[in-house]
Structures are given as C-alpha cells and as structure tokens.
C-alpha cells in the first residue's frame, strides 16, 4: 500500500513540476508591476534569429522579480512557444514517468533474482526520488541558478549512505534521470553532464558517509561534470588548430561552458553537504518506519509467542537467546535491529506442530529420531521452515520477516543425519542434496546474521567449559564453515562486517555466560559436606 501511494504521489509531483508554470499562467496571468511567483526558463535552445539567443534552462523571468513590460514580452513569448507543446507533451511526460517507475521495479527485481538485492527498500528509493523531484523543482522554480547547479549527485549519495547498494543506487538514479528529463530542457550538454555526474556519484560515493570521504567523492563528481561541460562548450575548431597548451586553456576559460562548469563543480560538494545534512533524519525515519511496521510483533505478549511458549518452551527460550545474539551482532554493523529481533522471535515458530522432534524440547532422553530413517528426520526438520513461513504469513508478518524465516538455514546440510545415513548405506547410494535444506540462501545482511546467531546459540549449549577462548573458536568455526559452504554467496557481507559480527557474538556470549560467586551451600556441597 505504501509503495502504491508513493508511486502515485511521485507521478503527480513530476507532472506538476513539468507543467506547473503553464497551469499557473493559465489560472492567473501575470501583470506588470507585480512580482513573479516563480522562475520561468527557456525549455530548449533557441537561435539568435528568433530573438536573443537562449539556452535550454536559461532564466527568462526570475522568482520575485518586479515584472516590467520587457519581462511581460518574454512571458508572452514563452507562452507562445509553449502553446503547442503543453497539450502535446503531457502524454509523453506521463509515459516517461510511468516507464521510469517500471524501470526501477524491474531493476530491483533483477537484483533480487541475481541475489544482490540485499537490504534494498523500494519504498525508500521511491521516497528518495520524490525528495529529488522536490529539491530540483525548488531550485528551478524559486532561484535563478542555472541547470548545472542542480545537485544531481544527491540521490546516489543518499541511496548509498542509506546502505541500499551501488547497483540499486544506479537504478534509482537512472529512473530519476528519466523523471527529471522534462525539467532539464532539450540540451545535450545538460543531459550528458547529469548522466556523467550521477554515474560518477554512484562509483565514488563512500560506503561510510563522513565529511572527509564525502568531500573527496563530491570533488571528483564536480570535476568530471565541470570538465565535460567545459569541453562541450569549447570552440573545438580553434582548439584543434595547433594552438599551444596555454592558448587552449585560455580558449576553454573564455568558452561558453566555463561559467556553467564552475556551477557544475560547486554542485558536487553542495550535493554532499545536503546529503550529510539529510542522512541523519532519513536514517531516523527509516528506523521509525521499520519500528512502526514491526512493533506489534516485537512484543513477547503476542499470541503466537505465548502459544510457542506453551507448546515448545525450549524453542521459545532458544528464540529469545537468538534474538539477543542477533541484535548484538546487528548493532555492530548497522543492521536493522528491530527486524533481527522479530525475525529471531518467529524464525522457528513452525516447530509448534511437532515440538518433540527438536532437541531443545525433548525431555527424559526421549528422541523420536532414534527410530526414524535419517531421510524422514530431515523431512521433519525441513518442514519446520516451510511451516514457519506459512504461520508468519497467516499472522500478517511483513515480507522482510518472512524472508528471514525462509533463509535462516539456507541450503545447509544436516550433517548429523547425513553421517547417520552414511553409517547405514554405502556412500554411492546417498546424495548429499537430499540432506540439505531447500533454501534460499541468505540474501541480506540481516539474514546472514540470523543464520550465524541461530547456529552459535545452539552450539554454545554444548560447550563443556564456556569461556572466551571457547566462544571465539566456536564462532570462528561456524562462520568459516558457512562461508566455505557458500551460504553467503547471495548477500553482501564483507570481511569487516564478518569480523565485527564475530567479535560482537563473542562478547554477547561472554555476557550471557558470565560467572557468579558460589553460594556457601554450593561450596559446602562441592567439598563433600566438609
């Protein structure tokens, strides 16, 4: 529902941005002696034979200018040029805007199929496109700055700063370029400069958005766009006539593109500064949106969790412990802590159907798997994942939670039952694939963390002598085993994040297994009553 609302709002905003001035002049014609409410700009390059030479995007009348008769002539001329274009361009702009949105969702679907989608939020990207539209139109409508001053790197910087990934940022930028095309005029120089600056921003944007790294990236973006506009506006014939390097530089400085290049260079740092200003608020809103959608499932009084506690108390306690470990690891790498906690609470909810089939719920040494074929045992284990997804869907849990539930075992092999089967039949009669969970593998940082935390929590209960060294060895063995098994091949998880997750898990285990001073009666019992 949110995506639909954002999509409709985005299309309406872009239509108004493209034709707002036309509608404003139709509703109330401007008069001499009053102040212009918005800026009017040339929509295309116009040669001097049709009046003063104009370039696409050049200011005809500035916002808040006191209108003179000459200004009114410019306005009438603008209206005459727009008279035929206005009705003709509406369907074209609408089609362009619709295709931009379709392109964005197709790009995100392709990323998901390739296993590279990670933590990409379509709703967040739509909101960023809407923000870009408002920023661009605000600059164009209420200032006299040239088109080259538009902070075109803002959208890629924000998308990467919000950890949406470079491929998602590129797709969003290209969709934003299509949406903004009606605002940019019909100029090859402008369009080329915007494309160059936006793609450079995707490449140069730092993973960790800080002042120093953001400034360096923005300077690179500004320099590239400035160089392109200087070359595009230079007198190429003069430069190719064997002039010296100094003469060539002088010609570039005197060319029509030099002033535009200066604005383009400044637009890079301006985009970085604006991104740094907006990112804290956007991160807060993103976290708030996640909290609002998940908060009713984060309460341990939820009926499903109370049912889990009653029917499978061991699984309930395991889930709470996994939530503690997963949230600690998630905070170390900036993952969505609320999503991790809720995902951990519900990841094994399907075990309620057959709680006795899982070791944490078994009492008095009774294990039904002792009398089952290993393949049957595996089928029971595999079924709990599918059942958990079904229960979560029926309870209305959001799709990101259901994805964590589906991916928390990935395609791991159930080693215990595989080895048990090898002891009964020849190896040639077995296929390891039959003992692997159906997947999918983790496709986000949160899913990878939940997989690790789930395994670490279960394995930590088998340690005879818990301690930091034992915890470090346990966590390292589990993480390296998952990496060697290719379980993280479909999610973005770099070595720094892996190291931070491992350290956070070790510290969380130490806190959970902290020692206590023995009570006197315990010391007495240990000493044989002496």
Secondary structure, DSSP 8 states (H G I E B T S, - for coil): -HHHHHHHHHHHHHHHHHHHHHHHHHHS---TTSB-SS-EE-SB-B-GGGSS-B-TT-EEE-TT-B--HHHHHHHHHHHHHHHHHHHHHHHHHHHHHHHHHHHHHHHHHHHHHTT--TT--HHHHHHHHHHHHHHHHHHHHH----GGGS-TTHHHHHHHHTT--HHHHHHHHHHHHHHHGGGS-B-HHHHHHHHHHHHHHHHH--SS--HHHHHHHHHHHHHHHHHHHHHHTS-HHHHTSS--HHHHHHHHHHSTHHHHHHHHHHHHHHHHHHHHHHHHHHHHHHHHHHHHHHGGGS-TTSHHHHHHHHH-HHHHHHHHHHHHHHHHHHHHHT--HHHHHHHHHHTTGGGGTTGGGSGGG--TT--GGGGS-HHHHHHHHHHHHHHHHHHHHHHT--HHHHHHHHHSSTT-B-HHHHHHHHTTS-GGG--GGGGB-------SHHHHHHHHHHHHHHHHTT-SS-SHHHHHHHHHHHHHHHHHTTTTTTS---HHHHHHHHHHHHHHHHHHT------HHHHHHHTTT-
